Amino acid sequence: MTNFDQPIERIGSNSVKWDTILTMYNEDDLLPLWIADMDFRAPTDVLSAYQALLTHGVLGYTDIPQDLYTAIIRWERERHHLDLKKKEILFFSGVLAGITTAIQPFTKPEEAILIHDPVYPPFATIITNNKRKLVRSQLNEKDGRFVMDLADIEEKFKRYQIKVMILCNPHNPGGRVWTKDELQRLGELCKKYAVLVLSDEIHQDLIFPPHEMTSFFCAGTDFSDFSLQFTSMTKTFNLAGIKNSYALIKNDTLRKQLLAKQEENFQQEINTFGLIGMAAAYKTGDTWLAELLPYLQANITYTVKFFHEHLPKVKIMQPEGTYLMWLDFSAYGLSDEELEQSLIHKGKVVLNPGVSYGPSGKQHMRLNIACPQAILAEGLQRIVTVLSE
């Protein structure tokens, strides 16, 4: 049984989450509840696989093992109802590397790519860095959850002649697990206007009942003809640092185009630790994940109750998946800078500024609850200390 309550000292480990905030904000004793990795040890069987490699002692070039393909195919079939062939799997160092590579053969400079607002900030960075036109479609909030504005999406498809849409499924930062019906309606629009969908599904395994994950491929009988899926086990098993992900491409033409660009950019090599960690996680990680999900749910329940009791003016979007919570602080009348600076310099707690996720993220913050509950409780109390003043 995994002890998720066990605190793990991460300061001094070159952790982006824990070590960079000192130089970023010039404050001591900051508590990070931001970047999306978990403060939990990786599964024991994954660590054992690494130990076996280190005991062997040779870290030379490594080919992609057959058992990795087998493990991915089994996992995606049993967890996400995907029927995959080996040839339909391409490896990248990360989901963002895969998406970046994909927009290059499927769009030209100055052509338009659509994303939601708010959404994971690197989507916008990828688009603008590659000199494509960034177009946002704002998500609407209804009954405490995000919903897509399909009329707005269709209008922007037509107005900007959108070539590609980058979809976050499940959604970061709102924690929405898009339903099959929602994805089906979106997909029909994409098919109508010949829009290629790049679906980031890295949070696919972090879903809370009664919600169910629907891969974009599974939302329509022919959706794999105009979409690519990108995912990894790194979020699921807290292995972000090993840098391995994969793209799923069923359409032969799309796959050949992406493979050609991948080889052109020389992005087809994955490090040894990425290959071994992914295989071990997918072969042995079912039990660990079954233990993790209730713990994350308990932290979400704790957080919701805490805000209702101590800061009822904070509006909480309860996640259906992921370990991220979208918080609305607008009732306090603080600017984005005032809110962030107060939390950092008065509360000594670091969250992700909502405005970085798009214009509609103003006066919001993203909270990461994937840590021992005692640490989470301390962080929430620090937020109370700031706002109660």
KEMI-19986 format. One record per residue (C-alpha): residue number from 0; chain; x negated, y, z. Coordinates in steps of 0.05 Angstrom, whole numbers, padded with zeros to 5 digits. Example, Ala and Ser with C-alpha at 12.3 -4.5 7.8 and 13.67 -1.06 7.14 Angstrom:
2
node pos: 0	unit: A	px: -00246	py: -00090	pz: 00156 $
node pos: 1	unit: A	px: -00273	py: -00021	pz: 00143 $
//
This chain:
389
node pos: 0	unit: A	px: 00000	py: 00000	pz: 00000 $
node pos: 1	unit: A	px: -00029	py: 00067	pz: -00021 $
node pos: 2	unit: A	px: -00035	py: 00119	pz: 00034 $
node pos: 3	unit: A	px: -00017	py: 00184	pz: -00001 $
node pos: 4	unit: A	px: -00018	py: 00221	pz: 00066 $
node pos: 5	unit: A	px: -00093	py: 00213	pz: 00071 $
node pos: 6	unit: A	px: -00127	py: 00280	pz: 00060 $
node pos: 7	unit: A	px: -00187	py: 00278	pz: 00013 $
node pos: 8	unit: A	px: -00241	py: 00332	pz: 00016 $
node pos: 9	unit: A	px: -00249	py: 00359	pz: -00055 $
node pos: 10	unit: A	px: -00287	py: 00423	pz: -00041 $
node pos: 11	unit: A	px: -00358	py: 00415	pz: -00067 $
node pos: 12	unit: A	px: -00339	py: 00363	pz: -00120 $
node pos: 13	unit: A	px: -00338	py: 00414	pz: -00177 $
node pos: 14	unit: A	px: -00262	py: 00410	pz: -00176 $
node pos: 15	unit: A	px: -00229	py: 00462	pz: -00220 $
node pos: 16	unit: A	px: -00169	py: 00461	pz: -00174 $
node pos: 17	unit: A	px: -00208	py: 00471	pz: -00109 $
node pos: 18	unit: A	px: -00277	py: 00499	pz: -00125 $
node pos: 19	unit: A	px: -00265	py: 00552	pz: -00178 $
node pos: 20	unit: A	px: -00216	py: 00594	pz: -00137 $
node pos: 21	unit: A	px: -00271	py: 00622	pz: -00092 $
node pos: 22	unit: A	px: -00306	py: 00656	pz: -00151 $
node pos: 23	unit: A	px: -00240	py: 00673	pz: -00186 $
node pos: 24	unit: A	px: -00209	py: 00709	pz: -00127 $
node pos: 25	unit: A	px: -00268	py: 00723	pz: -00080 $
node pos: 26	unit: A	px: -00230	py: 00696	pz: -00020 $
node pos: 27	unit: A	px: -00248	py: 00642	pz: 00030 $
node pos: 28	unit: A	px: -00201	py: 00588	pz: 00056 $
node pos: 29	unit: A	px: -00154	py: 00589	pz: -00004 $
node pos: 30	unit: A	px: -00106	py: 00531	pz: -00009 $
node pos: 31	unit: A	px: -00094	py: 00510	pz: -00082 $
node pos: 32	unit: A	px: -00024	py: 00487	pz: -00101 $
node pos: 33	unit: A	px: -00033	py: 00502	pz: -00175 $
node pos: 34	unit: A	px: -00071	py: 00464	pz: -00230 $
node pos: 35	unit: A	px: -00035	py: 00400	pz: -00250 $
node pos: 36	unit: A	px: -00077	py: 00346	pz: -00219 $
node pos: 37	unit: A	px: -00061	py: 00307	pz: -00156 $
node pos: 38	unit: A	px: -00099	py: 00306	pz: -00090 $
node pos: 39	unit: A	px: -00094	py: 00230	pz: -00087 $
node pos: 40	unit: A	px: -00146	py: 00176	pz: -00099 $
node pos: 41	unit: A	px: -00141	py: 00140	pz: -00165 $
node pos: 42	unit: A	px: -00114	py: 00069	pz: -00163 $
node pos: 43	unit: A	px: -00161	py: 00019	pz: -00130 $
node pos: 44	unit: A	px: -00162	py: -00027	pz: -00191 $
node pos: 45	unit: A	px: -00184	py: 00031	pz: -00236 $
node pos: 46	unit: A	px: -00240	py: 00048	pz: -00187 $
node pos: 47	unit: A	px: -00260	py: -00026	pz: -00186 $
node pos: 48	unit: A	px: -00264	py: -00026	pz: -00262 $
node pos: 49	unit: A	px: -00312	py: 00033	pz: -00258 $
node pos: 50	unit: A	px: -00352	py: -00001	pz: -00204 $
node pos: 51	unit: A	px: -00361	py: -00062	pz: -00247 $
node pos: 52	unit: A	px: -00387	py: -00018	pz: -00303 $
node pos: 53	unit: A	px: -00436	py: 00016	pz: -00256 $
node pos: 54	unit: A	px: -00459	py: -00050	pz: -00228 $
node pos: 55	unit: A	px: -00474	py: -00074	pz: -00299 $
node pos: 56	unit: A	px: -00514	py: -00011	pz: -00306 $
node pos: 57	unit: A	px: -00514	py: 00001	pz: -00381 $
node pos: 58	unit: A	px: -00477	py: 00062	pz: -00407 $
node pos: 59	unit: A	px: -00488	py: 00057	pz: -00481 $
node pos: 60	unit: A	px: -00442	py: 00070	pz: -00539 $
node pos: 61	unit: A	px: -00375	py: 00035	pz: -00529 $
node pos: 62	unit: A	px: -00326	py: 00011	pz: -00581 $
node pos: 63	unit: A	px: -00251	py: 00015	pz: -00569 $
node pos: 64	unit: A	px: -00233	py: -00052	pz: -00536 $
node pos: 65	unit: A	px: -00176	py: -00094	pz: -00563 $
node pos: 66	unit: A	px: -00147	py: -00101	pz: -00493 $
node pos: 67	unit: A	px: -00137	py: -00026	pz: -00491 $
node pos: 68	unit: A	px: -00092	py: -00028	pz: -00551 $
node pos: 69	unit: A	px: -00055	py: -00087	pz: -00520 $
node pos: 70	unit: A	px: -00046	py: -00050	pz: -00455 $
node pos: 71	unit: A	px: -00019	py: 00013	pz: -00489 $
node pos: 72	unit: A	px: 00029	py: -00027	pz: -00532 $
node pos: 73	unit: A	px: 00055	py: -00065	pz: -00472 $
node pos: 74	unit: A	px: 00063	py: -00002	pz: -00430 $
node pos: 75	unit: A	px: 00099	py: 00038	pz: -00483 $
node pos: 76	unit: A	px: 00145	py: -00021	pz: -00500 $
node pos: 77	unit: A	px: 00164	py: -00037	pz: -00428 $
node pos: 78	unit: A	px: 00167	py: 00035	pz: -00402 $
node pos: 79	unit: A	px: 00190	py: 00075	pz: -00462 $
node pos: 80	unit: A	px: 00221	py: 00025	pz: -00511 $
node pos: 81	unit: A	px: 00170	py: 00040	pz: -00565 $
node pos: 82	unit: A	px: 00151	py: -00015	pz: -00614 $
node pos: 83	unit: A	px: 00080	py: 00001	pz: -00634 $
node pos: 84	unit: A	px: 00026	py: -00028	pz: -00679 $
node pos: 85	unit: A	px: -00048	py: -00019	pz: -00667 $
node pos: 86	unit: A	px: -00057	py: 00024	pz: -00729 $
node pos: 87	unit: A	px: -00006	py: 00074	pz: -00702 $
node pos: 88	unit: A	px: -00051	py: 00093	pz: -00643 $
node pos: 89	unit: A	px: -00106	py: 00146	pz: -00651 $
node pos: 90	unit: A	px: -00150	py: 00166	pz: -00593 $
node pos: 91	unit: A	px: -00170	py: 00237	pz: -00573 $
node pos: 92	unit: A	px: -00208	py: 00266	pz: -00515 $
node pos: 93	unit: A	px: -00144	py: 00299	pz: -00491 $
node pos: 94	unit: A	px: -00073	py: 00315	pz: -00511 $
node pos: 95	unit: A	px: -00091	py: 00387	pz: -00526 $
node pos: 96	unit: A	px: -00149	py: 00364	pz: -00570 $
node pos: 97	unit: A	px: -00099	py: 00320	pz: -00608 $
node pos: 98	unit: A	px: -00048	py: 00375	pz: -00617 $
node pos: 99	unit: A	px: -00102	py: 00425	pz: -00638 $
node pos: 100	unit: A	px: -00127	py: 00376	pz: -00690 $
node pos: 101	unit: A	px: -00056	py: 00364	pz: -00715 $
node pos: 102	unit: A	px: -00037	py: 00436	pz: -00729 $
node pos: 103	unit: A	px: -00097	py: 00443	pz: -00775 $
node pos: 104	unit: A	px: -00076	py: 00396	pz: -00832 $
node pos: 105	unit: A	px: -00001	py: 00409	pz: -00824 $
node pos: 106	unit: A	px: -00003	py: 00485	pz: -00824 $
node pos: 107	unit: A	px: -00043	py: 00541	pz: -00857 $
node pos: 108	unit: A	px: -00069	py: 00605	pz: -00825 $
node pos: 109	unit: A	px: -00012	py: 00655	pz: -00813 $
node pos: 110	unit: A	px: 00042	py: 00602	pz: -00818 $
node pos: 111	unit: A	px: 00089	py: 00600	pz: -00759 $
node pos: 112	unit: A	px: 00092	py: 00550	pz: -00702 $
node pos: 113	unit: A	px: 00148	py: 00551	pz: -00651 $
node pos: 114	unit: A	px: 00144	py: 00536	pz: -00576 $
node pos: 115	unit: A	px: 00192	py: 00545	pz: -00519 $
node pos: 116	unit: A	px: 00189	py: 00602	pz: -00468 $
node pos: 117	unit: A	px: 00168	py: 00588	pz: -00414 $
node pos: 118	unit: A	px: 00122	py: 00530	pz: -00431 $
node pos: 119	unit: A	px: 00052	py: 00503	pz: -00417 $
node pos: 120	unit: A	px: 00005	py: 00563	pz: -00433 $
node pos: 121	unit: A	px: -00047	py: 00527	pz: -00475 $
node pos: 122	unit: A	px: 00005	py: 00516	pz: -00530 $
node pos: 123	unit: A	px: 00004	py: 00590	pz: -00545 $
node pos: 124	unit: A	px: -00072	py: 00593	pz: -00540 $
node pos: 125	unit: A	px: -00080	py: 00536	pz: -00590 $
node pos: 126	unit: A	px: -00035	py: 00571	pz: -00639 $
node pos: 127	unit: A	px: -00067	py: 00639	pz: -00636 $
node pos: 128	unit: A	px: -00139	py: 00612	pz: -00633 $
node pos: 129	unit: A	px: -00124	py: 00576	pz: -00699 $
node pos: 130	unit: A	px: -00096	py: 00640	pz: -00729 $
node pos: 131	unit: A	px: -00026	py: 00614	pz: -00735 $
node pos: 132	unit: A	px: 00035	py: 00657	pz: -00720 $
node pos: 133	unit: A	px: 00064	py: 00645	pz: -00650 $
node pos: 134	unit: A	px: 00140	py: 00644	pz: -00645 $
node pos: 135	unit: A	px: 00176	py: 00632	pz: -00579 $
node pos: 136	unit: A	px: 00247	py: 00609	pz: -00566 $
node pos: 137	unit: A	px: 00270	py: 00625	pz: -00496 $
node pos: 138	unit: A	px: 00300	py: 00570	pz: -00455 $
node pos: 139	unit: A	px: 00365	py: 00587	pz: -00420 $
node pos: 140	unit: A	px: 00378	py: 00571	pz: -00347 $
node pos: 141	unit: A	px: 00444	py: 00536	pz: -00333 $
node pos: 142	unit: A	px: 00464	py: 00505	pz: -00267 $
node pos: 143	unit: A	px: 00393	py: 00509	pz: -00242 $
node pos: 144	unit: A	px: 00360	py: 00475	pz: -00301 $
node pos: 145	unit: A	px: 00332	py: 00495	pz: -00368 $
node pos: 146	unit: A	px: 00371	py: 00482	pz: -00432 $
node pos: 147	unit: A	px: 00349	py: 00494	pz: -00504 $
node pos: 148	unit: A	px: 00380	py: 00550	pz: -00544 $
node pos: 149	unit: A	px: 00392	py: 00512	pz: -00608 $
node pos: 150	unit: A	px: 00424	py: 00571	pz: -00643 $
node pos: 151	unit: A	px: 00362	py: 00613	pz: -00629 $
node pos: 152	unit: A	px: 00316	py: 00556	pz: -00651 $
node pos: 153	unit: A	px: 00354	py: 00549	pz: -00717 $
node pos: 154	unit: A	px: 00353	py: 00624	pz: -00729 $
node pos: 155	unit: A	px: 00277	py: 00626	pz: -00718 $
node pos: 156	unit: A	px: 00267	py: 00565	pz: -00762 $
node pos: 157	unit: A	px: 00299	py: 00604	pz: -00818 $
node pos: 158	unit: A	px: 00271	py: 00673	pz: -00804 $
node pos: 159	unit: A	px: 00199	py: 00652	pz: -00795 $
node pos: 160	unit: A	px: 00198	py: 00591	pz: -00840 $
node pos: 161	unit: A	px: 00172	py: 00550	pz: -00782 $
node pos: 162	unit: A	px: 00126	py: 00493	pz: -00803 $
node pos: 163	unit: A	px: 00112	py: 00460	pz: -00736 $
node pos: 164	unit: A	px: 00145	py: 00458	pz: -00667 $
node pos: 165	unit: A	px: 00105	py: 00438	pz: -00606 $
node pos: 166	unit: A	px: 00153	py: 00405	pz: -00556 $
node pos: 167	unit: A	px: 00138	py: 00393	pz: -00483 $
node pos: 168	unit: A	px: 00176	py: 00329	pz: -00464 $
node pos: 169	unit: A	px: 00184	py: 00326	pz: -00404 $
node pos: 170	unit: A	px: 00181	py: 00401	pz: -00396 $
node pos: 171	unit: A	px: 00125	py: 00437	pz: -00360 $
node pos: 172	unit: A	px: 00137	py: 00481	pz: -00318 $
node pos: 173	unit: A	px: 00212	py: 00468	pz: -00309 $
node pos: 174	unit: A	px: 00209	py: 00393	pz: -00297 $
node pos: 175	unit: A	px: 00267	py: 00381	pz: -00346 $
node pos: 176	unit: A	px: 00272	py: 00311	pz: -00373 $
node pos: 177	unit: A	px: 00305	py: 00324	pz: -00440 $
node pos: 178	unit: A	px: 00363	py: 00278	pz: -00453 $
node pos: 179	unit: A	px: 00370	py: 00236	pz: -00515 $
node pos: 180	unit: A	px: 00428	py: 00279	pz: -00538 $
node pos: 181	unit: A	px: 00387	py: 00343	pz: -00530 $
node pos: 182	unit: A	px: 00329	py: 00314	pz: -00568 $
node pos: 183	unit: A	px: 00375	py: 00287	pz: -00622 $
node pos: 184	unit: A	px: 00406	py: 00355	pz: -00635 $
node pos: 185	unit: A	px: 00337	py: 00387	pz: -00636 $
node pos: 186	unit: A	px: 00312	py: 00333	pz: -00683 $
node pos: 187	unit: A	px: 00369	py: 00342	pz: -00732 $
node pos: 188	unit: A	px: 00351	py: 00416	pz: -00737 $
node pos: 189	unit: A	px: 00278	py: 00399	pz: -00748 $
node pos: 190	unit: A	px: 00297	py: 00350	pz: -00803 $
node pos: 191	unit: A	px: 00343	py: 00401	pz: -00836 $
node pos: 192	unit: A	px: 00289	py: 00454	pz: -00839 $
node pos: 193	unit: A	px: 00230	py: 00407	pz: -00852 $
node pos: 194	unit: A	px: 00196	py: 00424	pz: -00785 $
node pos: 195	unit: A	px: 00143	py: 00375	pz: -00760 $
node pos: 196	unit: A	px: 00148	py: 00361	pz: -00686 $
node pos: 197	unit: A	px: 00086	py: 00352	pz: -00643 $
node pos: 198	unit: A	px: 00114	py: 00323	pz: -00578 $
node pos: 199	unit: A	px: 00070	py: 00328	pz: -00516 $
node pos: 200	unit: A	px: 00094	py: 00271	pz: -00472 $
node pos: 201	unit: A	px: 00038	py: 00268	pz: -00421 $
node pos: 202	unit: A	px: 00087	py: 00269	pz: -00362 $
node pos: 203	unit: A	px: 00127	py: 00212	pz: -00392 $
node pos: 204	unit: A	px: 00117	py: 00165	pz: -00332 $
node pos: 205	unit: A	px: 00133	py: 00215	pz: -00277 $
node pos: 206	unit: A	px: 00209	py: 00212	pz: -00280 $
node pos: 207	unit: A	px: 00257	py: 00211	pz: -00221 $
node pos: 208	unit: A	px: 00322	py: 00170	pz: -00221 $
node pos: 209	unit: A	px: 00375	py: 00176	pz: -00246 $
node pos: 210	unit: A	px: 00339	py: 00213	pz: -00302 $
node pos: 211	unit: A	px: 00310	py: 00173	pz: -00359 $
node pos: 212	unit: A	px: 00253	py: 00189	pz: -00406 $
node pos: 213	unit: A	px: 00269	py: 00190	pz: -00480 $
node pos: 214	unit: A	px: 00210	py: 00192	pz: -00527 $
node pos: 215	unit: A	px: 00222	py: 00237	pz: -00587 $
node pos: 216	unit: A	px: 00214	py: 00177	pz: -00633 $
node pos: 217	unit: A	px: 00272	py: 00143	pz: -00598 $
node pos: 218	unit: A	px: 00320	py: 00202	pz: -00603 $
node pos: 219	unit: A	px: 00337	py: 00188	pz: -00676 $
node pos: 220	unit: A	px: 00329	py: 00129	pz: -00722 $
node pos: 221	unit: A	px: 00283	py: 00167	pz: -00770 $
node pos: 222	unit: A	px: 00251	py: 00218	pz: -00723 $
node pos: 223	unit: A	px: 00183	py: 00184	pz: -00728 $
node pos: 224	unit: A	px: 00183	py: 00206	pz: -00801 $
node pos: 225	unit: A	px: 00172	py: 00279	pz: -00781 $
node pos: 226	unit: A	px: 00139	py: 00275	pz: -00712 $
node pos: 227	unit: A	px: 00076	py: 00256	pz: -00675 $
node pos: 228	unit: A	px: 00073	py: 00240	pz: -00601 $
node pos: 229	unit: A	px: 00014	py: 00256	pz: -00556 $
node pos: 230	unit: A	px: 00006	py: 00226	pz: -00487 $
node pos: 231	unit: A	px: -00043	py: 00196	pz: -00437 $
node pos: 232	unit: A	px: -00046	py: 00160	pz: -00371 $
node pos: 233	unit: A	px: -00087	py: 00216	pz: -00340 $
node pos: 234	unit: A	px: -00028	py: 00253	pz: -00308 $
node pos: 235	unit: A	px: 00006	py: 00188	pz: -00287 $
node pos: 236	unit: A	px: -00055	py: 00160	pz: -00250 $
node pos: 237	unit: A	px: -00092	py: 00224	pz: -00232 $
node pos: 238	unit: A	px: -00150	py: 00212	pz: -00281 $
node pos: 239	unit: A	px: -00152	py: 00279	pz: -00316 $
node pos: 240	unit: A	px: -00228	py: 00284	pz: -00313 $
node pos: 241	unit: A	px: -00241	py: 00221	pz: -00354 $
node pos: 242	unit: A	px: -00217	py: 00254	pz: -00418 $
node pos: 243	unit: A	px: -00178	py: 00203	pz: -00459 $
node pos: 244	unit: A	px: -00110	py: 00208	pz: -00493 $
node pos: 245	unit: A	px: -00076	py: 00181	pz: -00554 $
node pos: 246	unit: A	px: -00031	py: 00202	pz: -00610 $
node pos: 247	unit: A	px: 00025	py: 00158	pz: -00637 $
node pos: 248	unit: A	px: 00039	py: 00165	pz: -00711 $
node pos: 249	unit: A	px: 00085	py: 00117	pz: -00746 $
node pos: 250	unit: A	px: 00090	py: 00153	pz: -00812 $
node pos: 251	unit: A	px: 00032	py: 00129	pz: -00856 $
node pos: 252	unit: A	px: 00024	py: 00195	pz: -00893 $
node pos: 253	unit: A	px: 00021	py: 00237	pz: -00830 $
node pos: 254	unit: A	px: -00027	py: 00188	pz: -00798 $
node pos: 255	unit: A	px: -00075	py: 00190	pz: -00856 $
node pos: 256	unit: A	px: -00075	py: 00266	pz: -00856 $
node pos: 257	unit: A	px: -00088	py: 00269	pz: -00781 $
node pos: 258	unit: A	px: -00142	py: 00216	pz: -00784 $
node pos: 259	unit: A	px: -00177	py: 00253	pz: -00840 $
node pos: 260	unit: A	px: -00178	py: 00318	pz: -00799 $
node pos: 261	unit: A	px: -00200	py: 00280	pz: -00737 $
node pos: 262	unit: A	px: -00259	py: 00251	pz: -00775 $
node pos: 263	unit: A	px: -00274	py: 00319	pz: -00807 $
node pos: 264	unit: A	px: -00279	py: 00349	pz: -00737 $
node pos: 265	unit: A	px: -00316	py: 00288	pz: -00710 $
node pos: 266	unit: A	px: -00266	py: 00279	pz: -00654 $
node pos: 267	unit: A	px: -00257	py: 00204	pz: -00658 $
node pos: 268	unit: A	px: -00307	py: 00185	pz: -00604 $
node pos: 269	unit: A	px: -00281	py: 00172	pz: -00533 $
node pos: 270	unit: A	px: -00328	py: 00166	pz: -00474 $
node pos: 271	unit: A	px: -00337	py: 00099	pz: -00440 $
node pos: 272	unit: A	px: -00303	py: 00120	pz: -00376 $
node pos: 273	unit: A	px: -00242	py: 00143	pz: -00414 $
node pos: 274	unit: A	px: -00234	py: 00076	pz: -00449 $
node pos: 275	unit: A	px: -00245	py: 00034	pz: -00387 $
node pos: 276	unit: A	px: -00201	py: 00077	pz: -00342 $
node pos: 277	unit: A	px: -00143	py: 00077	pz: -00390 $
node pos: 278	unit: A	px: -00145	py: 00002	pz: -00400 $
node pos: 279	unit: A	px: -00149	py: -00011	pz: -00325 $
node pos: 280	unit: A	px: -00093	py: 00038	pz: -00309 $
node pos: 281	unit: A	px: -00045	py: 00010	pz: -00360 $
node pos: 282	unit: A	px: -00061	py: -00063	pz: -00343 $
node pos: 283	unit: A	px: -00057	py: -00057	pz: -00267 $
node pos: 284	unit: A	px: -00023	py: 00009	pz: -00249 $
node pos: 285	unit: A	px: 00050	py: -00011	pz: -00244 $
node pos: 286	unit: A	px: 00050	py: -00020	pz: -00168 $
node pos: 287	unit: A	px: 00012	py: 00043	pz: -00154 $
node pos: 288	unit: A	px: 00060	py: 00084	pz: -00196 $
node pos: 289	unit: A	px: 00120	py: 00051	pz: -00162 $
node pos: 290	unit: A	px: 00091	py: 00076	pz: -00096 $
node pos: 291	unit: A	px: 00073	py: 00145	pz: -00122 $
node pos: 292	unit: A	px: 00141	py: 00166	pz: -00149 $
node pos: 293	unit: A	px: 00180	py: 00161	pz: -00082 $
node pos: 294	unit: A	px: 00124	py: 00201	pz: -00048 $
node pos: 295	unit: A	px: 00130	py: 00256	pz: -00100 $
node pos: 296	unit: A	px: 00206	py: 00256	pz: -00092 $
node pos: 297	unit: A	px: 00198	py: 00262	pz: -00017 $
node pos: 298	unit: A	px: 00153	py: 00322	pz: -00026 $
node pos: 299	unit: A	px: 00203	py: 00354	pz: -00073 $
node pos: 300	unit: A	px: 00259	py: 00343	pz: -00023 $
node pos: 301	unit: A	px: 00216	py: 00372	pz: 00032 $
node pos: 302	unit: A	px: 00200	py: 00433	pz: -00010 $
node pos: 303	unit: A	px: 00273	py: 00446	pz: -00028 $
node pos: 304	unit: A	px: 00295	py: 00440	pz: 00044 $
node pos: 305	unit: A	px: 00238	py: 00485	pz: 00068 $
node pos: 306	unit: A	px: 00255	py: 00542	pz: 00021 $
node pos: 307	unit: A	px: 00329	py: 00537	pz: 00036 $
node pos: 308	unit: A	px: 00314	py: 00543	pz: 00110 $
node pos: 309	unit: A	px: 00258	py: 00594	pz: 00110 $
node pos: 310	unit: A	px: 00261	py: 00632	pz: 00043 $
node pos: 311	unit: A	px: 00331	py: 00624	pz: 00016 $
node pos: 312	unit: A	px: 00322	py: 00682	pz: -00033 $
node pos: 313	unit: A	px: 00272	py: 00640	pz: -00073 $
node pos: 314	unit: A	px: 00309	py: 00604	pz: -00129 $
node pos: 315	unit: A	px: 00284	py: 00534	pz: -00140 $
node pos: 316	unit: A	px: 00289	py: 00494	pz: -00204 $
node pos: 317	unit: A	px: 00291	py: 00422	pz: -00179 $
node pos: 318	unit: A	px: 00249	py: 00379	pz: -00224 $
node pos: 319	unit: A	px: 00277	py: 00317	pz: -00258 $
node pos: 320	unit: A	px: 00206	py: 00294	pz: -00273 $
node pos: 321	unit: A	px: 00133	py: 00317	pz: -00265 $
node pos: 322	unit: A	px: 00105	py: 00340	pz: -00198 $
node pos: 323	unit: A	px: 00113	py: 00414	pz: -00215 $
node pos: 324	unit: A	px: 00165	py: 00462	pz: -00188 $
node pos: 325	unit: A	px: 00188	py: 00528	pz: -00220 $
node pos: 326	unit: A	px: 00202	py: 00582	pz: -00168 $
node pos: 327	unit: A	px: 00238	py: 00647	pz: -00180 $
node pos: 328	unit: A	px: 00215	py: 00703	pz: -00133 $
node pos: 329	unit: A	px: 00252	py: 00760	pz: -00169 $
node pos: 330	unit: A	px: 00297	py: 00774	pz: -00108 $
node pos: 331	unit: A	px: 00236	py: 00804	pz: -00073 $
node pos: 332	unit: A	px: 00227	py: 00859	pz: -00125 $
node pos: 333	unit: A	px: 00152	py: 00848	pz: -00131 $
node pos: 334	unit: A	px: 00115	py: 00857	pz: -00196 $
node pos: 335	unit: A	px: 00077	py: 00796	pz: -00223 $
node pos: 336	unit: A	px: 00011	py: 00825	pz: -00200 $
node pos: 337	unit: A	px: 00038	py: 00843	pz: -00131 $
node pos: 338	unit: A	px: 00067	py: 00774	pz: -00122 $
node pos: 339	unit: A	px: 00003	py: 00738	pz: -00143 $
node pos: 340	unit: A	px: -00043	py: 00783	pz: -00103 $
node pos: 341	unit: A	px: -00001	py: 00779	pz: -00040 $
node pos: 342	unit: A	px: 00000	py: 00703	pz: -00042 $
node pos: 343	unit: A	px: -00075	py: 00700	pz: -00054 $
node pos: 344	unit: A	px: -00101	py: 00755	pz: -00008 $
node pos: 345	unit: A	px: -00049	py: 00753	pz: 00047 $
node pos: 346	unit: A	px: -00024	py: 00682	pz: 00045 $
node pos: 347	unit: A	px: -00089	py: 00650	pz: 00022 $
node pos: 348	unit: A	px: -00049	py: 00604	pz: -00024 $
node pos: 349	unit: A	px: -00057	py: 00596	pz: -00100 $
node pos: 350	unit: A	px: 00001	py: 00580	pz: -00147 $
node pos: 351	unit: A	px: 00004	py: 00587	pz: -00223 $
node pos: 352	unit: A	px: 00032	py: 00656	pz: -00244 $
node pos: 353	unit: A	px: 00096	py: 00646	pz: -00281 $
node pos: 354	unit: A	px: 00082	py: 00701	pz: -00331 $
node pos: 355	unit: A	px: 00026	py: 00660	pz: -00361 $
node pos: 356	unit: A	px: 00079	py: 00611	pz: -00387 $
node pos: 357	unit: A	px: 00112	py: 00665	pz: -00429 $
node pos: 358	unit: A	px: 00151	py: 00730	pz: -00422 $
node pos: 359	unit: A	px: 00210	py: 00697	pz: -00387 $
node pos: 360	unit: A	px: 00163	py: 00673	pz: -00332 $
node pos: 361	unit: A	px: 00160	py: 00742	pz: -00300 $
node pos: 362	unit: A	px: 00167	py: 00741	pz: -00224 $
node pos: 363	unit: A	px: 00161	py: 00666	pz: -00224 $
node pos: 364	unit: A	px: 00108	py: 00618	pz: -00198 $
node pos: 365	unit: A	px: 00093	py: 00545	pz: -00212 $
node pos: 366	unit: A	px: 00081	py: 00501	pz: -00151 $
node pos: 367	unit: A	px: 00044	py: 00434	pz: -00152 $
node pos: 368	unit: A	px: 00071	py: 00388	pz: -00098 $
node pos: 369	unit: A	px: 00025	py: 00328	pz: -00113 $
node pos: 370	unit: A	px: -00015	py: 00329	pz: -00048 $
node pos: 371	unit: A	px: -00009	py: 00300	pz: 00022 $
node pos: 372	unit: A	px: 00054	py: 00328	pz: 00053 $
node pos: 373	unit: A	px: 00016	py: 00360	pz: 00110 $
node pos: 374	unit: A	px: -00023	py: 00401	pz: 00060 $
node pos: 375	unit: A	px: 00041	py: 00419	pz: 00023 $
node pos: 376	unit: A	px: 00073	py: 00441	pz: 00089 $
node pos: 377	unit: A	px: 00013	py: 00486	pz: 00104 $
node pos: 378	unit: A	px: 00018	py: 00518	pz: 00036 $
node pos: 379	unit: A	px: 00092	py: 00531	pz: 00041 $
node pos: 380	unit: A	px: 00082	py: 00562	pz: 00110 $
node pos: 381	unit: A	px: 00031	py: 00609	pz: 00080 $
node pos: 382	unit: A	px: 00082	py: 00631	pz: 00028 $
node pos: 383	unit: A	px: 00131	py: 00645	pz: 00085 $
node pos: 384	unit: A	px: 00078	py: 00687	pz: 00121 $
node pos: 385	unit: A	px: 00072	py: 00732	pz: 00060 $
node pos: 386	unit: A	px: 00145	py: 00741	pz: 00042 $
node pos: 387	unit: A	px: 00172	py: 00747	pz: 00113 $
node pos: 388	unit: A	px: 00133	py: 00812	pz: 00119 $
//
